[in-house]
Each structure stands twice: as structure tokens, then as C-alpha cells.
Amino acid sequence: METAHPRIRPIIAFTVFTGLRKNNILTFKWPQVDMAGGWVTVTVKGDKRHAVRLAAPAKALIGTLSRDRPLVFDTLNFRKLSETVVLDAELDDFRFHDLRHTFASWARQAGSDIAAICEALGHSDITVTMKYAHIKPDEDITAFDRVAAGFIAQSTSHKRKVSL
């Protein structure tokens, strides 16, 4: 990000925040944004509509952009600017699609399960998403831990004490 031109930084950040494909990012128009609902809707492979939830940083980023043009992002000279970023950052064998992989890898490391990542990426089949299965989440919280924590939180929110 440090080496990126200021016009391309929002594109990079939004791609990592959402995991969207390059084509979706570069053709992204304002009517696809639902700021009140916190969603954007794009068309993915096979002409299917795909809704992507906006995390707070993604919403904040979108909120700073000018609505004076039909496209959400300023894509003028995108190719040249993105090539310059790769050169200046001294990245080897980097493709824009790697930002989509970054989203999936970081989601997995943060504890997201493969099914949730599959849905977030708009994959039609979980086998496509399984390439991220080898990444171990940073935390050692298991499904058992999550269920127990949810049970206790639910019980506590209803002012009941859990006795085991």
C-alpha cells in the first residue's frame, strides 16, 4: 500500500476487504451499492448475482469516494498504476487476483470456515474454495469452543445461569 498511487489504494483495500474479482472492482457502479443495508451486489461467473457484505472499513472507504462519476472507483490508468505498484514494491509473480486469495487466506487465518469463505467468494462449489483448507487458523478455537461460547452467551443474555 505504501508504494501505491493514492488513486489505486482504495481499489486495493476494497478488493482485500471483499474478495471481489478484478472485473467486478473495475466495473463497479454506484447502483450496486446499498450503504444502508451494508451490501454490494455484483454479477459473478455464470451471470449470477452475488451479494457481498461490507465490513465497517469497506463501508467507510466507500463513503469517502466521490459519486460524481458512474464508476465507484477511479480506474483511469489502472493498468499502468497497478504495474507500477508491483514494480515499486518489488513483488515477484504478482497478479491482481492474488488480492482475492489474500482475502480468503486472511479469512481462514482469522477462523472462518471453508463454507463461509466459499459463500463470501461466490464460489459455486466448495471444492474450488478447498485450496484454502491447508491454511490453519491463527487461533486454536475449535467448533466445540465456538458452540460452548455461543451457548454460554445465549444463556447469559437470557439472565439464566448455566449449571453443568
C-alpha positions in Angstrom: 0.0 0.0 0.0 2.9 2.4 0.7 4.1 2.3 -2.8 0.6 2.5 -4.4 -0.6 5.7 -6.1 -3.4 7.3 -4.0 -5.9 6.6 -6.7 -5.3 2.9 -6.6 -5.2 2.4 -2.9 -9.0 2.3 -2.4 -9.2 -0.3 -5.2 -6.5 -2.5 -3.4 -8.1 -2.1 0.0 -11.7 -2.8 -1.2 -10.5 -5.9 -3.0 -8.9 -7.3 0.1 -11.9 -6.3 2.2 -14.4 -8.0 -0.1 -12.5 -10.7 -2.1 -14.2 -9.4 -5.3 -12.7 -10.2 -8.7 -10.8 -7.6 -10.7 -13.6 -7.3 -13.3 -16.2 -6.7 -10.5 -14.0 -4.0 -9.0 -13.2 -2.2 -12.2 -16.8 -2.1 -13.5 -18.4 -1.5 -10.1 -21.2 1.2 -10.3 -22.9 3.2 -7.6 -26.4 1.5 -8.1 -24.7 -1.8 -6.9 -24.0 -0.2 -3.5 -26.6 -0.4 -0.7 -24.9 1.7 2.1 -27.9 1.5 4.4 -28.0 -2.3 4.2 -24.2 -2.6 4.2 -24.1 -4.7 1.0 -22.9 -4.5 -2.6 -24.2 -6.7 -5.4 -22.2 -7.9 -8.3 -22.5 -10.3 -11.2 -20.2 -13.3 -10.9 -19.3 -16.1 -13.3 -22.3 -17.6 -15.0 -24.2 -14.3 -14.7 -25.2 -15.0 -11.2 -25.9 -12.1 -8.8 -23.7 -12.2 -5.7 -24.3 -10.0 -2.6 -21.2 -9.1 -0.5 -21.5 -7.8 3.0 -19.5 -4.7 3.7 -17.4 -4.7 6.9 -17.1 -1.4 8.6 -13.8 -0.4 7.0 -15.2 -1.2 3.5 -18.3 0.9 4.2 -16.1 3.7 5.5 -13.9 3.5 2.4 -16.9 3.6 0.0 -18.3 6.6 2.0 -15.2 8.7 1.2 -15.4 8.2 -2.6 -16.9 10.8 -5.0 -20.3 10.0 -6.5 -19.6 12.4 -9.4 -18.8 9.5 -11.8 -20.7 6.4 -12.7 -18.0 4.0 -11.5 -17.3 3.7 -7.8 -13.5 3.6 -8.3 -11.3 5.9 -10.3 -9.9 3.4 -12.8 -8.1 5.9 -15.1 -4.7 4.4 -16.0 -5.5 1.5 -13.7 -3.2 -0.9 -15.6 -0.2 1.4 -15.5 -0.7 2.3 -11.9 -1.1 -1.4 -10.8 2.0 -2.3 -12.8 4.0 0.5 -11.1 2.9 -0.7 -7.7 4.1 -4.2 -8.4 7.5 -2.9 -9.6 7.9 -0.4 -6.8 7.0 -2.9 -4.1 9.4 -5.4 -5.7 6.7 -8.1 -5.9 7.6 -11.2 -7.9 4.9 -13.1 -9.9 2.1 -10.9 -8.5 -1.4 -10.8 -10.2 -4.3 -8.7 -9.1 -6.2 -11.9 -8.4 -3.8 -12.5 -5.6 -5.7 -9.9 -3.6 -8.7 -12.2 -3.8 -6.6 -15.0 -2.4 -5.4 -12.7 0.3 -9.0 -12.1 1.4 -9.6 -15.9 1.5 -6.3 -16.7 3.3 -6.8 -14.0 5.9 -10.4 -15.0 6.5 -9.2 -18.6 7.0 -6.4 -17.5 9.4 -9.0 -15.4 11.3 -11.0 -18.6 11.9 -13.6 -18.5 9.1 -14.6 -22.0 7.9 -14.3 -23.1 4.3 -18.1 -22.9 3.8 -18.3 -19.3 4.9 -15.3 -18.4 2.6 -17.0 -20.2 -0.3 -20.1 -18.1 0.2 -18.2 -14.9 0.6 -16.2 -15.5 -2.6 -19.3 -16.6 -4.5 -17.9 -19.9 -5.5 -20.5 -22.3 -6.8 -18.7 -25.3 -5.4 -16.8 -25.7 -2.1 -14.1 -27.8 -3.9 -12.9 -24.6 -5.5 -12.5 -23.0 -2.1 -10.8 -26.0 -0.7 -7.4 -24.7 -1.9 -7.5 -22.5 1.3 -8.2 -25.5 3.6 -4.5 -26.1 4.2 -4.2 -22.7 5.9 -4.5 -23.2 9.6 -6.4 -20.5 11.6 -4.2 -18.5 13.9 -6.3 -19.4 16.9 -6.9 -22.8 18.2 -10.6 -22.3 18.8 -12.5 -25.4 17.6 -16.1 -25.8 16.6 -16.6 -27.2 20.1 -15.3 -24.0 21.7 -17.5 -21.8 19.5 -20.6 -23.8 20.3 -19.9 -23.7 24.0 -19.2 -19.9 23.9 -22.4 -19.3 22.0 -24.4 -21.4 24.4 -23.0 -19.5 27.4 -23.6 -16.2 25.8 -27.1 -17.1 24.9 -27.8 -18.4 28.4 -26.3 -15.3 30.0 -28.3 -12.9 27.7 -31.5 -14.5 29.0 -30.4 -13.9 32.6 -30.2 -17.6 33.3 -27.3 -19.3 34.9 -25.7 -22.3 33.3 -25.1 -25.1 35.7 -23.2 -28.1 34.4 
